[in-house]
Amino acid sequence: MADFQFQGEIPGSKSVFNRALIVQSYFPVLDLQGFSECDDVVHMREGLKDIRDRSRIDCGEGGTTFRFMALRASRQKGVHTLEAAPRLMQRPQAGLLDLLKQLGVQTQIKANELFIVSEGWKRPRKPLRVDTSESSQYASALILNAWLLDFDLEFELVGDNVSESYFLLTLEMMKNLGMRPKKTEKGYLIPAGQRISKLTWNVEPDLSSAFTMAAAGALAGESVIQNFPEQSSQPDLVFLQIFKKMNVDFSLEGSNLITRKSANLRAVEWNLSQSPDLFPVLAVLCSWTPGTSKLYGAPHLTKKESNRIAKVSDLLNLIGIEHESLPDGMIIHGQSSQKLITTGRFNPDKDHRMVMAATLMKLKGHQFTLEEPQAINKSFPEFWDMIGIKP
C-alpha cells in the first residue's frame, strides 16, 4: 500500500461561512473571501435569497442552517416555511421555539416543516432567556440577527453551556465585524442600530476538515495543509494540542501545517466538551495508538447528525477494537498493529463525520464497504479528491 500524500488548501469553515452569510444578508456590501460548496453553505446561501413576505426555504440537513435561518426569517415581516430533513426535525428544537416566542414570533412544527408568522421582532419587556443546555446555536443565532434593531436587545444564557466555544466564536466574529455587545451580570446587551465596520471578511479554512486530513497524514503518510491559520477562534484548533499530547509528528512551517506518519503515538485523555466534532476521527486515531485512550465530556454527541458514540462503537466493533462506550464519550484500547479486515459493511447513518472516520480506517488498509459515501457533501464535498481513494 502506497503512502498517503496530500498537499493543498482546505475549503472555508462552514461554521464561519454560515455566520458570515447571515451578516451579509443584512449588509450586502460585505464581500466574503473564501470558498465552500458544501451542502450546508449552499442551503444557507440559497435560502437567504428566498426570504421575502412569503418564504419557503429548504434548510436540508444542517442544524446550523435551520436554526440560524429561523431567526433570520423571523426578522422579516411575513409568513415563512422552513423545510428540513426528517432527521434534523427529530433533534432538539424546544429552545429555538421558546426563543422565537419571547421575540413575539408565532411558530408551529408540522412533520418536516417549521412555520413562522412574524411582524418582525417585538421589543421584549424583560431580558430574553436563551436555553443553552441543548445547543449554543440559539444564542449564536440571536446575536447574528441583532443588527439594525430599533431597540436594545438584552439576553441571559441559562442551562449548561453546551459547546459554549461556538457561541464565543460567534461573539468574537461579530465584534470583529463591528458589533458592540456589552457584558451584563447574567448575559449580554446589544445596543440598537448595530452596523458593520468592515467591507470584506476572509473565511478561514474549516479546521474540522483540516483535522481529518492532518490525521490522515499522521496515520498513513504525509499531509501538507496550506494557508493554515496558526490562530483561530474555531474551537477545533485544539487538535494541535491533542497532537502534541499524542506525539504526532507535525510542524508548522510558514503557513503550512505538515503532519507525517507517526510511529510512536501515545494514548490520550481529552475532554471534548468544547470540540465534539473531533470525536469520530480522533477515536480512529486513538484506535491505532498503543494503550488506553479516554475521550469524554461530550454527552451531546448522541444528538448530532447521528448518535456518534453509537456509530463509532459500530465502526470499532467492525474492525475488532476493544472499547467501552460512555454516556459522554468512549474508552478505546488501541492497537498499533491491527489485523486488517477484508469484508463487512459500515453504515455512517447519513453522518459526514462518520464517513471521514471510516475512510481513515480504509486508508490504513481495512477493506469494507462504506455505505452512503455521499453524506460527506454536507461539509466537505472535496474530500474524496483530497483523500485519494474511491468511496
C-alpha positions as CSV (number, residue, x, y, z in Angstrom):
1,M,0.0,0.0,0.0
2,A,1.5,3.3,-1.1
3,D,1.9,6.1,1.5
4,F,-0.7,8.7,1.6
5,Q,0.3,12.1,0.2
6,F,-1.7,15.4,0.3
7,Q,-0.8,18.9,-0.4
8,G,-3.4,21.7,-0.8
9,E,-5.8,24.1,0.8
10,I,-8.9,23.2,2.9
11,P,-12.2,24.8,2.0
12,G,-13.6,27.6,4.2
13,S,-15.1,26.8,7.5
14,K,-18.8,26.1,7.1
15,S,-19.4,27.4,10.7
16,V,-17.8,30.7,9.8
17,F,-19.2,30.8,6.3
18,N,-22.8,30.4,7.5
19,R,-22.4,33.1,10.2
20,A,-20.9,35.4,7.6
21,L,-23.7,34.8,5.1
22,I,-26.3,35.8,7.7
23,V,-24.4,39.1,8.3
24,Q,-24.1,39.7,4.6
25,S,-27.9,39.3,4.3
26,Y,-28.2,42.5,6.4
27,F,-25.3,44.3,4.7
28,P,-25.0,43.1,1.0
29,V,-21.9,45.4,0.6
30,L,-19.9,42.8,2.7
31,D,-17.5,40.9,0.5
32,L,-16.8,37.3,1.6
33,Q,-13.4,35.9,0.6
34,G,-13.0,32.1,0.6
35,F,-14.7,29.1,-0.9
36,S,-17.1,26.4,0.2
37,E,-19.6,24.3,-1.8
38,C,-20.7,22.0,1.0
39,D,-24.4,21.3,1.3
40,D,-24.9,23.4,4.5
41,V,-23.4,26.5,2.9
42,V,-25.2,26.0,-0.4
43,H,-28.6,25.7,1.5
44,M,-27.8,28.8,3.6
45,R,-26.7,30.8,0.5
46,E,-29.8,29.8,-1.5
47,G,-32.2,30.1,1.4
48,L,-31.2,33.7,2.2
49,K,-32.1,34.6,-1.4
50,D,-35.6,33.3,-0.8
51,I,-36.5,35.4,2.3
52,R,-39.5,37.7,1.4
53,D,-43.0,38.3,2.8
54,R,-44.0,34.7,2.0
55,S,-40.9,32.4,2.1
56,R,-40.4,28.7,1.5
57,I,-36.8,27.8,2.5
58,D,-35.1,24.4,2.2
59,C,-32.6,24.0,5.0
60,G,-31.5,20.5,4.1
61,E,-29.9,18.5,6.9
62,G,-27.9,21.3,8.6
63,G,-28.9,22.1,12.2
64,T,-26.9,25.4,12.0
65,T,-28.6,26.4,8.7
66,F,-32.0,25.6,10.2
67,R,-31.5,27.5,13.5
68,F,-29.8,30.5,12.1
69,M,-32.3,30.7,9.2
70,A,-35.3,30.6,11.6
71,L,-34.1,33.7,13.5
72,R,-33.2,35.4,10.2
73,A,-36.6,34.7,8.6
74,S,-38.3,35.9,11.8
75,R,-36.8,39.4,11.3
76,Q,-38.8,39.7,8.1
77,K,-42.4,40.5,8.4
78,G,-44.5,37.7,6.8
79,V,-45.2,34.0,6.8
80,H,-42.2,31.7,6.4
81,T,-42.0,27.9,5.9
82,L,-38.7,26.2,6.7
83,E,-38.3,22.7,5.4
84,A,-35.7,20.3,6.8
85,A,-34.7,16.7,6.6
86,P,-36.7,14.4,9.0
87,R,-33.6,13.5,11.0
88,L,-33.0,17.2,11.7
89,M,-36.5,17.8,12.9
90,Q,-36.1,15.0,15.4
91,R,-33.2,16.8,17.0
92,P,-34.0,19.1,20.0
93,Q,-35.8,22.3,18.9
94,A,-37.6,23.4,22.1
95,G,-35.1,26.1,22.9
96,L,-35.5,27.6,19.4
97,L,-39.3,27.8,19.6
98,D,-39.1,29.3,23.1
99,L,-36.7,32.0,21.9
100,L,-38.9,32.9,19.0
101,K,-41.9,33.1,21.3
102,Q,-40.1,35.6,23.6
103,L,-39.4,37.7,20.5
104,G,-43.2,37.9,19.7
105,V,-42.9,35.4,16.8
106,Q,-45.5,32.6,16.3
107,T,-44.3,29.2,15.3
108,Q,-45.5,25.7,14.7
109,I,-43.8,22.5,13.7
110,K,-45.7,20.0,11.5
111,A,-43.8,16.9,10.2
112,N,-40.7,18.3,8.4
113,E,-41.7,22.0,8.4
114,L,-41.4,24.9,10.7
115,F,-44.0,27.6,10.2
116,I,-43.1,31.1,11.3
117,V,-45.6,34.0,11.4
118,S,-43.8,37.3,12.2
119,E,-44.4,41.0,12.4
120,G,-40.6,41.4,12.9
121,W,-39.1,41.1,16.4
122,K,-41.1,42.7,19.2
123,R,-39.2,44.6,21.9
124,P,-39.1,42.2,24.9
125,R,-40.4,43.6,28.2
126,K,-37.6,41.8,30.1
127,P,-34.2,40.2,29.2
128,L,-34.6,37.1,26.9
129,R,-33.7,33.8,28.4
130,V,-31.7,31.7,26.0
131,D,-31.5,28.0,26.8
132,T,-28.0,26.7,26.0
133,S,-28.5,23.2,27.6
134,E,-29.2,21.6,24.2
135,S,-27.0,23.8,21.9
136,S,-25.2,27.1,21.8
137,Q,-26.7,27.7,18.3
138,Y,-29.8,29.5,19.7
139,A,-27.6,32.1,21.3
140,S,-25.4,32.4,18.2
141,A,-28.5,32.8,16.0
142,L,-29.8,35.6,18.2
143,I,-26.7,37.8,18.1
144,L,-26.1,37.0,14.4
145,N,-29.5,38.6,13.7
146,A,-29.3,41.5,16.2
147,W,-28.1,44.0,13.5
148,L,-30.1,47.2,12.7
149,L,-32.6,46.7,15.6
150,D,-34.6,49.7,16.7
151,F,-34.3,48.7,20.4
152,D,-31.6,47.4,22.8
153,L,-31.6,43.6,23.0
154,E,-30.7,42.1,26.3
155,F,-30.4,38.4,26.9
156,E,-29.3,35.9,29.5
157,L,-27.8,32.4,29.0
158,V,-29.5,29.7,31.1
159,G,-28.7,26.0,31.4
160,D,-25.5,24.1,30.8
161,N,-23.3,25.9,28.2
162,V,-23.1,23.1,25.7
163,S,-20.5,23.9,23.0
164,E,-20.0,27.4,24.6
165,S,-16.9,27.7,22.4
166,Y,-19.1,28.1,19.3
167,F,-21.0,30.9,20.9
168,L,-17.7,32.6,21.8
169,L,-16.6,32.2,18.1
170,T,-19.8,33.9,17.0
171,L,-19.4,36.7,19.6
172,E,-15.8,37.3,18.6
173,M,-16.6,37.3,14.9
174,M,-19.5,39.8,15.4
175,K,-17.2,42.1,17.4
176,N,-14.6,42.0,14.6
177,L,-17.3,42.9,12.1
178,G,-18.3,46.0,14.2
179,M,-21.0,44.8,16.7
180,R,-20.5,46.3,20.2
181,P,-22.2,43.9,22.6
182,K,-22.0,44.8,26.3
183,K,-21.5,42.1,29.0
184,T,-24.1,42.2,31.7
185,E,-24.3,40.4,35.1
186,K,-26.1,37.3,33.5
187,G,-25.6,37.8,29.8
188,Y,-25.2,40.5,27.2
189,L,-26.9,43.6,25.9
190,I,-26.7,44.5,22.2
191,P,-27.4,48.2,21.7
192,A,-29.9,49.3,19.0
193,G,-28.7,50.2,15.5
194,Q,-25.7,48.0,15.2
195,R,-23.8,48.3,11.9
196,I,-20.8,46.6,10.4
197,S,-17.4,48.4,10.2
198,K,-15.8,46.2,7.6
199,L,-16.4,45.7,3.9
200,T,-14.5,42.4,3.5
201,W,-14.3,39.2,5.6
202,N,-11.9,36.3,5.0
203,V,-13.4,32.9,5.7
204,E,-10.6,30.8,7.1
205,P,-10.2,27.1,6.4
206,D,-12.5,24.6,8.1
207,L,-10.4,23.2,11.0
208,S,-12.7,20.1,11.5
209,S,-11.9,19.1,7.9
210,A,-8.2,20.1,8.4
211,F,-8.0,17.8,11.4
212,T,-9.2,14.9,9.2
213,M,-6.6,15.5,6.5
214,A,-3.8,16.1,9.1
215,A,-4.8,12.8,10.9
216,A,-4.6,11.0,7.6
217,G,-1.0,12.2,7.3
218,A,-0.2,11.1,10.8
219,L,-1.7,7.6,10.2
220,A,-0.6,6.9,6.6
221,G,2.0,9.2,5.0
222,E,2.2,13.0,4.8
223,S,-0.2,15.9,4.7
224,V,0.7,19.4,3.9
225,I,-2.2,21.8,4.6
226,Q,-1.5,25.2,3.0
227,N,-2.7,28.6,4.4
228,F,-3.3,27.0,7.8
229,P,-4.3,29.6,10.5
230,E,-2.0,29.5,13.5
231,Q,-4.6,31.5,15.4
232,S,-8.3,30.9,15.1
233,S,-11.5,31.3,17.1
234,Q,-12.6,27.9,15.7
235,P,-12.7,25.6,18.7
236,D,-11.3,22.7,16.7
237,L,-7.8,24.4,16.6
238,V,-7.3,22.5,19.8
239,F,-6.4,19.4,17.7
240,L,-2.8,20.7,17.6
241,Q,-2.6,20.4,21.4
242,I,-4.1,16.9,21.2
243,F,-1.4,16.1,18.5
244,K,1.3,17.2,20.9
245,K,0.0,15.0,23.7
246,M,-0.3,12.0,21.3
247,N,3.3,12.5,20.0
248,V,2.1,13.1,16.4
249,D,4.9,14.1,14.1
250,F,3.8,17.6,12.9
251,S,5.2,21.0,12.3
252,L,4.1,24.5,11.3
253,E,6.4,25.8,8.6
254,G,5.3,29.3,7.5
255,S,1.6,29.0,6.7
256,N,1.8,25.2,6.1
257,L,0.8,22.5,8.6
258,I,2.8,19.4,7.9
259,T,1.9,16.0,9.5
260,R,3.9,12.9,8.9
261,K,3.4,9.2,9.6
262,S,3.9,8.9,13.3
263,A,5.4,5.7,14.6
264,N,5.3,6.4,18.4
265,L,1.8,7.6,19.1
266,R,0.8,7.9,22.7
267,A,-2.7,7.3,24.2
268,V,-4.5,10.4,25.4
269,E,-7.3,11.5,27.8
270,W,-9.2,14.5,26.5
271,N,-12.3,16.5,27.4
272,L,-14.2,17.2,24.1
273,S,-16.9,19.3,25.7
274,Q,-16.0,22.3,23.5
275,S,-14.8,20.4,20.4
276,P,-17.2,17.5,20.0
277,D,-16.8,17.4,16.2
278,L,-13.3,16.0,16.6
279,F,-14.6,12.8,18.3
280,P,-15.1,10.4,15.3
281,V,-11.8,10.9,13.6
282,L,-9.9,11.3,17.0
283,A,-11.4,7.9,18.0
284,V,-9.9,6.3,14.9
285,L,-6.5,7.9,15.6
286,C,-6.7,6.6,19.2
287,S,-7.6,3.1,17.9
288,W,-4.1,2.9,16.2
289,T,-2.4,4.1,19.4
290,P,-1.0,1.6,21.8
291,G,-2.5,2.0,25.3
292,T,-5.9,3.1,26.5
293,S,-7.3,6.5,25.5
294,K,-10.3,8.2,27.1
295,L,-12.4,10.8,25.2
296,Y,-15.1,12.3,27.4
297,G,-17.1,15.4,28.3
298,A,-19.5,15.4,25.3
299,P,-22.9,13.9,26.0
300,H,-24.3,16.0,23.1
301,L,-22.6,13.6,20.7
302,T,-25.7,11.4,20.9
303,K,-27.7,14.3,19.3
304,K,-25.6,15.1,16.3
305,E,-26.3,14.1,12.7
306,S,-26.2,10.6,14.1
307,N,-25.6,9.2,17.6
308,R,-21.9,9.5,17.2
309,I,-21.0,7.4,20.2
310,A,-23.1,4.5,18.9
311,K,-21.8,4.8,15.4
312,V,-18.1,5.0,16.4
313,S,-18.8,1.9,18.5
314,D,-20.2,0.2,15.4
315,L,-17.1,1.1,13.4
316,L,-14.7,-0.2,16.1
317,N,-16.7,-3.4,16.5
318,L,-16.4,-4.0,12.8
319,I,-12.6,-3.6,13.0
320,G,-12.3,-5.6,16.2
321,I,-11.0,-2.8,18.5
322,E,-11.9,-3.2,22.2
323,H,-13.6,-0.2,23.7
324,E,-16.3,0.9,26.2
325,S,-18.9,3.5,25.3
326,L,-19.5,6.2,27.9
327,P,-22.6,8.5,28.2
328,D,-20.3,11.3,27.2
329,G,-17.6,9.6,25.1
330,M,-15.6,6.4,24.9
331,I,-12.6,4.5,26.3
332,I,-10.6,3.0,23.5
333,H,-8.0,0.2,23.9
334,G,-5.8,0.9,20.9
335,Q,-3.6,-1.4,18.8
336,S,-0.7,-0.1,16.8
337,S,-0.8,-3.3,14.7
338,Q,-4.4,-4.2,13.7
339,K,-5.5,-7.3,11.8
340,L,-6.9,-5.9,8.6
341,I,-10.4,-6.9,7.8
342,T,-11.4,-7.9,4.2
343,T,-15.2,-8.0,4.4
344,G,-18.1,-6.2,6.1
345,R,-20.2,-3.1,5.7
346,F,-20.3,0.2,7.6
347,N,-23.4,2.5,7.6
348,P,-22.4,6.1,8.6
349,D,-26.1,6.8,9.2
350,K,-26.0,9.9,6.9
351,D,-23.3,11.5,9.1
352,H,-20.5,13.2,7.2
353,R,-18.1,12.9,10.2
354,M,-18.6,9.2,10.3
355,V,-17.8,9.0,6.6
356,M,-14.4,10.7,7.4
357,A,-13.7,8.4,10.3
358,A,-14.5,5.2,8.4
359,T,-12.4,6.4,5.4
360,L,-9.3,6.8,7.6
361,M,-9.8,3.1,8.5
362,K,-9.9,2.2,4.8
363,L,-6.8,4.4,4.2
364,K,-4.9,2.2,6.7
365,G,-5.8,-0.9,4.7
366,H,-9.1,-2.2,6.2
367,Q,-11.4,-3.4,3.4
368,F,-15.1,-3.0,4.0
369,T,-17.9,-1.4,2.1
370,L,-18.7,2.1,3.1
371,E,-22.4,2.9,2.6
372,E,-23.8,6.4,1.8
373,P,-20.4,8.0,1.0
374,Q,-22.3,11.0,-0.4
375,A,-23.1,12.1,3.2
376,I,-19.7,13.8,3.1
377,N,-21.2,16.5,0.9
378,K,-22.8,18.1,4.0
379,S,-19.5,19.6,5.0
380,F,-16.6,18.5,2.7
381,P,-17.5,17.6,-0.9
382,E,-13.8,17.9,-2.0
383,F,-12.9,15.1,0.5
384,W,-12.7,12.2,-2.0
385,D,-10.4,14.0,-4.3
386,M,-8.2,15.1,-1.4
387,I,-8.0,11.7,0.3
388,G,-7.2,10.0,-2.9
389,I,-9.3,6.8,-2.6
390,K,-12.6,5.9,-4.2
391,P,-15.6,5.7,-1.9
